[in-house]
Amino acid sequence: MNLLVTGSAGFIGFHLCKKLLLEGHKIVGVDNYSDYYEVSLKKARNAILTKNENFSEVIIDINDYEKLDKIFKENKFDKVINLAAIAGVRHSLEDPFIYEKINGMGFLNILECCRHNNVKDLVYASSSSVYGGNDKVPASEEDTVDSPISLYAATKKYNELLAHTYSHLFGLNCTGLRFFTVYGPYGRPDMALFLFAKAIVAKEPINVFNNGKMERDFTYVDDIVNGITLAIKNPFKNEVFNLGRGETVQLTHFIELIEKELGKQTTRNMMPMQPGDVSKSLADVSKAKKMLGYEPKVSVEEGIRNSIKWYKEYYHV
Ligand SMILES: NC(=O)c1ccc[n+]([C@@H]2O[C@H](COP(=O)([O-])OP(=O)(O)OC[C@H]3O[C@@H](n4cnc5c(N)ncnc54)[C@H](O)[C@@H]3O)[C@@H](O)[C@H]2O)c1
């Protein structure tokens, strides 16, 4: 297939492109190297991808409609996978405008380019954060998601609404994937795993929110990539799927596992709950299992082992 992957220099985009290239697909990767976190990591990921001649990189902003449309016209994509976004929950409280611009308007540009360039299938990143303040766990796609508690979550819910509209009006097949806390090698430095690893190595205290009473459905990136690949191969008119591991891990246990792999320990700063955050996330993955054949495989122990091994090598710890 001839594919467009946006956010290809990002954490999930990089792993997805690697897998799709191994399968022999041709990929145009779009990224603007946003400086939301260290650009050198994005360049390192991209350097690996560009070794494959079936990968070509285009550095543009998905907000630039004319340039984006030109890429679509030149390449005649079979399918489009949109992962480009500003991803952090907490940062959306500080800079809401950029979320509206990239996650909102940028996504509309993708939809319009698909519409006007005869693309039939779109797979896009949504997020577990759409479940917002819902108390019910595990979270199911049938649950109401009208109560986002961060601007980031609101933009992801907005993406799902727009996708529904474009599917209905223009026959664009849209599959939204609600990822649950993804981690793994080459992961984002702003997320818990590598924030903790950095602090443990430096023997600095770790900020543990909600006094440690946090549980997350941590999902290893290879499982997420398998789920995305299945969604690419099985288009639906308009669906959303949870992609999680389907198990919760206590944050305190997660930290202990990182300490074990690093062979070091540090102290904890017990902190209150942060605005915009949720105390527990857990995916009901039965829909993805049934309709996509999704089967998460990697335990948190194995996932952290792989991630910390990469961390030590990459950052010369
Ligand atoms: N990592 C997670 O746990 C998680 C959970 C839920 C949802 N998601 C979603 O999955 C997607 C990928 O997340 P990630 O963790 O790989 O994040 P990431 O920040 O590593 O990747 C996003 C990529 O998009 C690029 N980008 C940002 N704005 C752009 C723009 N205007 N034009 C072109 N490129 C742009 C960035 O430079 C980055 O390389 C995002 O949509 C995110 O919201 C991630």
The ligand as an SDF file (V2000), in Angstrom:
LIG
                    3D

 44 48  0  0  0  0  0  0  0  0999 V2000
    1.5380    8.1470   23.7680 N   0  0  0  0  0  0  0  0  0  0  0  0
    0.3490    7.9620   24.3480 C   0  0  0  0  0  0  0  0  0  0  0  0
    0.2720    7.4080   25.4470 O   0  0  0  0  0  0  0  0  0  0  0  0
   -0.9170    8.3870   23.6570 C   0  0  0  0  0  0  0  0  0  0  0  0
   -2.1510    8.1130   24.3010 C   0  0  0  0  0  0  0  0  0  0  0  0
   -3.3220    8.4910   23.6780 C   0  0  0  0  0  0  0  0  0  0  0  0
   -3.2910    9.1070   22.4370 C   0  0  0  0  0  0  0  0  0  0  0  0
   -2.0980    9.3770   21.8390 N   0  0  0  0  0  0  0  0  0  0  0  0
   -2.1200   10.0230   20.5380 C   0  0  0  0  0  0  0  0  0  0  0  0
   -1.3170    9.2860   19.6370 O   0  0  0  0  0  0  0  0  0  0  0  0
   -0.6950   10.1670   18.7120 C   0  0  0  0  0  0  0  0  0  0  0  0
    0.8040    9.9560   18.7260 C   0  0  0  0  0  0  0  0  0  0  0  0
    1.2780   10.2070   20.0360 O   0  0  0  0  0  0  0  0  0  0  0  0
    2.8150   10.0640   20.4350 P   0  0  0  0  0  0  0  0  0  0  0  0
    2.8460    9.6140   21.8410 O   0  0  0  0  0  0  0  0  0  0  0  0
    3.5310    9.3420   19.3900 O   0  0  0  0  0  0  0  0  0  0  0  0
    3.2100   11.6070   20.4450 O   0  0  0  0  0  0  0  0  0  0  0  0
    4.4670   12.3520   19.7690 P   0  0  0  0  0  0  0  0  0  0  0  0
    4.3990   13.7680   20.2610 O   0  0  0  0  0  0  0  0  0  0  0  0
    5.7040   11.5780   20.0160 O   0  0  0  0  0  0  0  0  0  0  0  0
    4.1310   12.3000   18.2300 O   0  0  0  0  0  0  0  0  0  0  0  0
    3.3660   13.2810   17.5510 C   0  0  0  0  0  0  0  0  0  0  0  0
    4.1880   13.7630   16.3690 C   0  0  0  0  0  0  0  0  0  0  0  0
    3.3850   14.7170   15.6610 O   0  0  0  0  0  0  0  0  0  0  0  0
    4.2250   15.7680   15.2380 C   0  0  0  0  0  0  0  0  0  0  0  0
    3.4200   16.9740   15.0530 N   0  0  0  0  0  0  0  0  0  0  0  0
    2.9030   17.7720   16.0310 C   0  0  0  0  0  0  0  0  0  0  0  0
    2.2580   18.8100   15.4770 N   0  0  0  0  0  0  0  0  0  0  0  0
    2.3790   18.6670   14.1310 C   0  0  0  0  0  0  0  0  0  0  0  0
    1.9380   19.4450   13.0300 C   0  0  0  0  0  0  0  0  0  0  0  0
    1.2430   20.5780   13.2110 N   0  0  0  0  0  0  0  0  0  0  0  0
    2.2550   19.0310   11.7660 N   0  0  0  0  0  0  0  0  0  0  0  0
    2.9710   17.8850   11.5770 C   0  0  0  0  0  0  0  0  0  0  0  0
    3.4120   17.1150   12.5960 N   0  0  0  0  0  0  0  0  0  0  0  0
    3.1160   17.5040   13.8570 C   0  0  0  0  0  0  0  0  0  0  0  0
    5.2410   15.9450   16.3550 C   0  0  0  0  0  0  0  0  0  0  0  0
    6.4140   16.5980   15.9080 O   0  0  0  0  0  0  0  0  0  0  0  0
    5.4680   14.4810   16.7760 C   0  0  0  0  0  0  0  0  0  0  0  0
    6.6000   13.9580   16.1310 O   0  0  0  0  0  0  0  0  0  0  0  0
   -1.1300   11.5600   19.0960 C   0  0  0  0  0  0  0  0  0  0  0  0
   -2.2460   11.9230   18.3150 O   0  0  0  0  0  0  0  0  0  0  0  0
   -1.5390   11.4110   20.5370 C   0  0  0  0  0  0  0  0  0  0  0  0
   -2.4840   12.3900   20.9200 O   0  0  0  0  0  0  0  0  0  0  0  0
   -0.9200    9.0280   22.4140 C   0  0  0  0  0  0  0  0  0  0  0  0
  1  2  1  0
  2  3  2  0
  2  4  1  0
  4  5  1  0
  4 44  2  0
  5  6  2  0
  6  7  1  0
  7  8  2  0
  8  9  1  0
  8 44  1  0
  9 10  1  0
  9 42  1  0
 10 11  1  0
 11 12  1  0
 11 40  1  0
 12 13  1  0
 13 14  1  0
 14 15  2  0
 14 16  1  0
 14 17  1  0
 17 18  1  0
 18 19  2  0
 18 20  1  0
 18 21  1  0
 21 22  1  0
 22 23  1  0
 23 24  1  0
 23 38  1  0
 24 25  1  0
 25 26  1  0
 25 36  1  0
 26 27  1  0
 26 35  1  0
 27 28  2  0
 28 29  1  0
 29 30  1  0
 29 35  2  0
 30 31  1  0
 30 32  2  0
 32 33  1  0
 33 34  2  0
 34 35  1  0
 36 37  1  0
 36 38  1  0
 38 39  1  0
 40 41  1  0
 40 42  1  0
 42 43  1  0
M  CHG  2   8   1  16  -1
M  END
$$$$
